[in-house]
Every structure is written in structure tokens, then in C-alpha cells.
Amino acid sequence: MSVTQEQVLNALRQVADPVSGKDIVAADIARAVSIEGDTVRFVLEVEAARGVSMEPVRVEAIEAVEALSGVGKVSALITAHSEKKVPDLGTSKKPAAPEGPQRVPGVKHIVAVASGKGGVGKSTVSANLAVALAKMGLKVGLLDADIYGPSQPRMMGTLARPKAAGDRGMLPVEKHGVKLMSMGLMMREDEAVIWRGPMLMGALQQMLNQVVWGELDVLVVDLPPGTGDVQLTLSQKTAITGAVVVSTPQDIAMLDARKALDMFRKTGTKVLGIIENMSTHVCSECGHEEHIFGHGGAVAEAEKLNVPLLGEVPLDIAIRLAGDSGAPVVAADPESTQAKAFTDIAAKLMQVPALRG
């Protein structure tokens, strides 16, 4: 016996909208319910800025419908409705929007970790850098801003759901001495985020400003690869201390890294330094050192741009295994050569003038 639309709507009526207090059907959030065989689809339509906070609601709605007899698969997407334009009749004035990049309350420095292309180990660097800074005694946060491909929950070894902090927003999850927020903590690990640009920008702003970070010395932001919406939104809307660009040594990676560097230059964002990842490989059997991806590309680029070369990280299986197991190598084996590469980078980063004091 197949499920009916009214049964689906009744299930969705058991899920509350945290803002209005109504159920998501009465609040006109749950829409476009369709049934094909044993597959149920629907959307949750909200303002773009509510995308992140609605993820737990979306999961709860899916689970409510999955519990119905006759339902095999449930698909639910969050989408943003268009802003309604109200004619200006000259009878009221809206408060002026804040001009220029805004500071995140309680956060002393924001360091964006970027790359021109994917696959260069930017997220691995971000996780290890955050843990290394925390081990130096700093109060550190890690924001996974790679909305489409969040990997920090796996690398940091947690799938704990962020908890609500009353009307103040959400509390970040803490692991390895670092406060963490990621879209990957809001949804199932194998689910895709299917959002357009406005939802992405709203999600970033919400994770920055509606997460109760507390007092932080450094917030490390793991950016998605490239030079898209997330990078531009962060640069234009948030007062960041600067960016670190990660690249591998080969020429094609450095070509893309230069695009990231150029983007930060054009947006007036200070480049704090360059990190050369997968710089060299030392055979664990014979000790032979080999430059699989070439060597020195980031060194030459740093000299050319007159920015610090923060360090070179080896290509080593221990780094990969540690990240896959949920404990960055700096946390898993802090005395190892691999961990020392990241701790040296963290120490050098904190000596950059923009981060002193």
C-alpha cells in the first residue's frame, strides 16, 4: 500500500519551525510534496540566511516521513525563496546596513586557508594548523567553509550535532582542543548539499555570525578550492586578518595558486604566506628522498611576491592515515617529523606581523 500525500503532510506537521513555533506545514515551509511509488520528495523553502539552521529540521522531517509505512526513500532539499520587494512610499526608513567588512564578535584573528584548485591538501593543512595552534596554548576555532564538500568532521573525528544556544545561535563542537563548525555536522555524511549561490552566502554568514564562538585568538577558515562565491563573500563581508595559500610544487598547481593569490590582491585581503604541501617524499623502506611533484614552486612564488614561505609539508602516508582516522597527525603523533612540519608552520604564521599581539 503506497503512502498518500495527506499522510506525508501529517508527518511533516510533527516537525516544528524553530523561528515561528508553528509546524513546518502551517508555517508554509514544507512545499512541493510529490510521491512516485515508494519515493517521497519535498522542499523546505526559507530565507537564504536560515539555510544552516534549517539542516537539523530537514533531517527531522526526513526521519518523520521515513517512519511512515509504505515509504522507501525520502528526498528533501532546502531552497531559498526570493526576497519580496516592498515599494518605497517614502513613509519609513530602513536602518542603514553596516558598511564594509564586519568583525566576528569575540574573534581576534581570522585566517583563511585557500587554494586555487582541489586536491592539494588544503583541508588537511587547515585541520593540522588549527590543532597545532591550539597546542601552542591559543584559543582556536575551525570553520569548514567548503559547503559542498565538508571534510573537517571526518578529519577531526566527530559527527556530533551542534547544539542550540537559545536565541543566540548554535554552539560549535569541540575536538582536539579546537572549536569546530561545519555543514558536515548538520547532515548525513553521504548526502550532497544542493544549493545555489544565495544559500551558500547565507550559510557562510550564519556560520560566522550565528555560531557562539566565544573568545578566540584565531579562527581558521577552510575555504573551498577556487575563487567563487564563498571566497568573495568572506573577503567582502568579514574582517579577516589574512589568507594562507596552499599549493603543491608542480607547475599546474602553481598556476591555479596564482589565481587565488590574485583574487586576494584584488579584494584587498593580505596574503600571510604560502605553504608547499606534498613537497617531498621519503621512502619508509630505504630513506630515498624523491620530489614526486617537483620541488620549489611555492618557494619561488613566495620570493616573487615577497610573501613568507610558511613551510613545506612532506607527502607522507602517516598524514593521510591520521586524517582518515579522525585525528590530525599533530594530535595523533605530535612528536613525529610529519607533525613537526605543521607545528613549525603554525609558529611561523604567528610571527607574521598581522597576527602579533
SVG drawing of the C-alpha trace seen along z (x, -y; Angstrom):
<svg xmlns="http://www.w3.org/2000/svg" viewBox="-5 -60 73 62">
<polyline fill="none" stroke="black" stroke-width="0.4" points="0.0,0.0 1.5,-3.3 1.6,-6.3 -0.7,-9.3 0.1,-13.0 -2.1,-13.6 -0.1,-11.1 3.1,-12.8 1.8,-16.2 0.6,-14.9 4.1,-13.5 5.6,-16.9 3.2,-18.6 5.0,-16.9 8.1,-18.9 8.4,-22.4 9.8,-25.5 12.2,-26.9 11.5,-30.5 7.7,-30.8 7.0,-28.0 4.5,-26.5 4.8,-23.2 6.6,-23.4 3.4,-22.8 1.5,-25.6 4.5,-27.9 4.3,-27.3 7.9,-26.0 7.3,-22.4 6.2,-22.5 6.1,-20.6 5.3,-17.2 5.4,-14.6 5.1,-10.8 6.4,-8.4 5.9,-4.8 7.6,-4.5 9.7,-7.6 8.7,-10.9 10.2,-14.2 9.6,-17.7 11.4,-21.0 11.8,-23.3 11.6,-26.9 13.2,-29.5 15.2,-32.7 18.7,-32.1 20.2,-33.2 18.4,-30.3 19.9,-27.6 22.4,-26.2 20.0,-26.4 17.3,-24.5 19.5,-21.5 18.5,-19.7 14.9,-20.5 15.3,-18.9 16.9,-15.8 14.0,-15.6 11.4,-16.0 13.1,-13.2 13.0,-10.8 9.4,-11.6 8.4,-10.7 10.7,-7.6 8.7,-6.3 5.5,-6.0 4.5,-2.6 5.0,-2.2 7.8,-4.8 11.1,-3.5 13.1,-6.6 12.8,-10.3 14.5,-13.2 14.2,-16.7 16.0,-19.9 16.3,-23.3 15.8,-26.1 15.7,-29.9 12.6,-31.9 13.2,-35.2 13.0,-38.4 9.8,-40.3 10.4,-43.8 8.2,-46.4 7.6,-49.7 9.3,-52.6 6.4,-55.0 8.6,-57.4 6.8,-56.7 9.5,-54.8 13.2,-54.4 15.1,-51.2 18.1,-51.1 21.3,-51.5 23.1,-48.2 26.6,-48.1 29.2,-49.3 32.4,-47.3 33.7,-44.1 32.4,-43.3 34.3,-41.7 33.0,-38.4 32.3,-39.0 35.0,-37.7 37.3,-36.6 40.7,-38.3 42.1,-37.0 40.5,-35.2 42.9,-33.2 41.5,-31.9 43.2,-28.8 42.8,-28.8 43.9,-27.0 43.5,-27.7 42.4,-24.1 41.2,-21.0 43.4,-18.1 46.3,-20.0 45.6,-19.1 44.1,-22.4 41.7,-20.8 44.5,-18.6 46.6,-21.7 43.7,-23.6 43.0,-20.8 46.6,-20.3 47.2,-24.1 44.2,-24.6 45.3,-21.8 48.9,-23.0 47.8,-26.5 45.7,-25.1 48.7,-23.1 50.6,-26.4 48.0,-27.5 45.8,-29.6 42.0,-29.6 41.3,-28.3 38.2,-27.7 37.9,-25.9 35.2,-26.8 34.7,-24.4 33.5,-26.8 33.7,-24.2 29.9,-23.9 29.6,-21.4 32.5,-19.2 32.8,-19.4 35.6,-17.2 36.6,-18.5 34.1,-16.4 35.9,-13.3 39.4,-14.7 38.7,-16.0 36.9,-12.7 33.4,-13.9 29.9,-13.8 28.4,-15.4 25.5,-17.7 25.9,-21.4 23.5,-22.3 21.3,-25.4 22.3,-28.2 18.9,-29.7 18.2,-32.7 22.0,-33.3 22.5,-30.7 24.5,-27.5 27.3,-26.1 30.3,-24.7 31.5,-21.2 34.9,-20.8 37.5,-18.3 41.3,-18.1 41.2,-21.4 39.5,-23.2 36.0,-24.6 34.6,-23.2 31.6,-24.2 30.8,-22.5 27.9,-21.8 29.0,-18.2 27.9,-18.2 24.3,-19.2 23.6,-16.4 24.2,-12.8 27.8,-12.1 26.9,-10.8 24.4,-13.5 25.1,-16.2 24.4,-19.9 22.4,-21.1 22.3,-24.9 22.6,-27.9 24.7,-31.0 22.4,-32.9 22.1,-29.9 25.9,-29.4 26.4,-33.1 23.7,-32.9 25.2,-29.7 28.7,-31.3 27.3,-34.4 25.3,-32.2 28.2,-30.0 30.4,-33.1 27.9,-35.3 25.3,-33.0 27.7,-30.5 28.7,-31.2 32.5,-31.0 33.2,-32.7 36.6,-34.3 39.1,-33.1 42.6,-34.1 42.4,-32.6 39.6,-31.3 40.9,-29.1 38.6,-29.1 38.9,-26.2 37.8,-27.6 36.6,-25.6 39.0,-25.5 38.9,-28.2 37.8,-31.8 34.0,-31.7 31.1,-32.9 32.3,-31.8 35.8,-33.4 34.3,-36.7 31.6,-36.8 34.2,-36.2 36.6,-38.8 33.8,-41.4 31.6,-40.8 34.0,-39.8 37.1,-41.5 39.7,-38.8 43.3,-39.1 44.6,-37.5 44.9,-34.4 47.2,-31.4 47.5,-29.8 48.3,-26.1 49.8,-24.6 51.7,-21.5 55.0,-22.2 54.1,-21.3 53.6,-24.0 49.9,-23.3 49.1,-23.7 51.1,-26.9 49.2,-28.3 46.0,-27.9 47.5,-29.1 48.5,-32.4 44.7,-32.9 43.9,-32.6 46.7,-35.0 45.4,-37.4 41.9,-37.2 43.1,-38.2 45.1,-41.0 42.0,-42.3 39.8,-42.1 42.4,-43.8 43.0,-40.7 46.5,-40.4 48.3,-37.2 50.0,-35.9 52.1,-33.3 52.3,-30.2 52.5,-26.6 54.0,-24.0 52.2,-20.7 53.4,-17.3 56.8,-18.9 58.9,-15.8 58.5,-12.0 60.9,-9.9 60.7,-6.2 59.9,-4.4 62.0,-1.4 65.2,-2.8 65.1,-6.5 65.4,-7.7 64.0,-11.2 62.1,-11.9 60.3,-15.1 57.3,-13.4 55.5,-16.7 58.7,-18.7 60.1,-21.0 60.5,-24.7 57.5,-26.1 56.0,-27.6 59.4,-28.9 59.9,-30.7 56.4,-32.2 56.8,-33.4 60.1,-35.1 58.5,-36.6 55.5,-38.1 57.6,-39.0 55.4,-37.0 56.6,-34.5 57.0,-30.8 55.5,-29.4 56.8,-25.9 57.0,-22.7 54.9,-19.6 56.1,-16.2 54.0,-13.7 53.6,-11.0 51.2,-8.2 51.1,-8.9 49.5,-12.3 46.8,-10.7 46.1,-7.9 45.8,-10.2 43.3,-12.5 41.2,-9.5 41.2,-8.1 39.8,-11.4 42.9,-12.7 45.1,-15.1 48.8,-13.9 49.6,-16.9 47.1,-15.3 47.8,-11.7 51.6,-11.8 52.7,-15.2 56.4,-14.3 56.6,-12.9 58.5,-14.6 55.3,-15.0 53.6,-16.8 56.7,-19.0 56.2,-20.3 52.8,-21.7 53.9,-23.0 56.7,-24.9 54.3,-26.4 52.0,-27.4 54.8,-29.0 56.0,-30.9 52.4,-32.0 52.1,-33.6 55.2,-35.6 53.7,-37.3 53.2,-41.0 49.5,-40.9 49.0,-38.2 51.2,-39.6 49.6,-40.9"/>
</svg>
